[in-house]
Amino acid sequence: MTRDFIGNTPIRRCHYLSSQYNTNIFIKEEFHNPGMSSKDRPALFMIEEAIRNGKIKPGGTFVEASSGNTGYGLAMIAREMGYTSKIFVSKSCSLEKVEILKSVGAEVEICDNSNGLHDFYSTQFKAQSYAANNTNSYFTNQYYNSSNIKAHYRTTAPEIWNQMKGEVTHFIAGIGTGGTISGVGRFFKEKNINVKIWGVEPIGSILSHFLAHGTLPEEYKTLEPIEGIGRTFIPGSLDINSVDKIFQIGILDSESAAQEYKNKTGFLAGFSSAAIIATLKKHINDLALKPTDSIVLLFPDHGSRYLSKLYSKSNIVNEKSKINC
């Protein structure tokens, strides 16, 4: 069964980034999951929890608001278990993600934005409304589902800790729903309170302001569309107490970082992974990394999901070359 192969993804030292910043940088390669994304983990946890607690009957429909990856994980697992899926994505979702959602039988509806339940035109509002008005439909609601955090606390975090033999000084991940950084952050802080948990979000997102001030900003800036990360509301699946700092990065810096990383290593980084790489470059003085540090970057998916946004077909390189990075 596909779900039996979720998790236990590899971690590797990135020689290019380690050399560039004179430290030890490791990459947790979540694109080795069956759905090529870290989102397979919470998708499985949310589906199993819903079935276990009788929230959906056999043959029902799982509903989700997603930038694509969670939706794919849900659709893939649901179909295997005899359920259907309805996935609401925003118009900023890449064409590749829409097509792969359809390839696993998901019904896809494109919405104006993903600005949260307060916006009638958002993916979240549309998903909730659909589930409420259709019999035997269940909205997994990754932004407010505790299983999102549990999945990473119980699987991703202990995997990294064991693979690194507990020698982790920093963990850096993009923040979308907040599930990954919250689950990993909680686990690592329990192991060693001194581990730095750093998030990355696009310019215009409000999470760094909330972390710093405990309030929402009085004025909202335009959210730069780095797919999968950044929010204009505070997700319930974000445990802000597990995060030490959140850095902001622009879309142009992220796109540039994706191209530069590909040219140097031959590897196609996903959009939020590229944002992390760009954050290293732009905020390197603030990071104050030491040669003895061990920094783990979470790469949640692969650049093949963003060919139309980050890479032209003529520039795609042989994937075998990624072992050099």
Stockholm file with secondary structure:
# STOCKHOLM 1.0

chainA/1-325         MTRDFIGNTPIRRCHYLSSQYNTNIFIKEEFHNPGMSSKDRPALFMIEEAIRNGKIKPGGTFVEASSGNTGYGLAMIAREMGYTSKIFVSKSCSLEKVEILKSVGAEVEICDNSNGLHDFYSTQFKAQSYAANNTNSYFTNQYYNSSNIKAHYRTTAPEIWNQMKGEVTHFIAGIGTGGTISGVGRFFKEKNINVKIWGVEPIGSILSHFLAHGTLPEEYKTLEPIEGIGRTFIPGSLDINSVDKIFQIGILDSESAAQEYKNKTGFLAGFSSAAIIATLKKHINDLALKPTDSIVLLFPDHGSRYLSKLYSKSNIVNEKSKINC
#=GR chainA/1-325 SS CGGGGSSCCCEEECHHHHHHHTSEEEEEEGGGSTTSBTTHHHHHHHHHHHHHTTSSCTTCEEEEECSSHHHHHHHHHHHHTTCEEEEEEETTSCHHHHHHHHHTTCEEEEESBCCCTTCTTBHHHHHHHHHHHSTTEEECCTTTCHHHHHHIIIIIHHHHHHHTTTCCSEEEEECSSSHHHHHHHHHHHHHCTTCEEEEEEETTCSHHHHHHHSSCCSSCCCCCCCTTCCCSSCCTTCCGGGCSEEEEECHHHHHHHHHHHHHHHCCCBCHHHHHHHHHHHHTHHHHCCCTTCEEEEEECBBGGGGHHHHCCGGGCCCGGGGGGC
#=GC SS_cons         CGGGGSSCCCEEECHHHHHHHTSEEEEEEGGGSTTSBTTHHHHHHHHHHHHHTTSSCTTCEEEEECSSHHHHHHHHHHHHTTCEEEEEEETTSCHHHHHHHHHTTCEEEEESBCCCTTCTTBHHHHHHHHHHHSTTEEECCTTTCHHHHHHIIIIIHHHHHHHTTTCCSEEEEECSSSHHHHHHHHHHHHHCTTCEEEEEEETTCSHHHHHHHSSCCSSCCCCCCCTTCCCSSCCTTCCGGGCSEEEEECHHHHHHHHHHHHHHHCCCBCHHHHHHHHHHHHTHHHHCCCTTCEEEEEECBBGGGGHHHHCCGGGCCCGGGGGGC
//
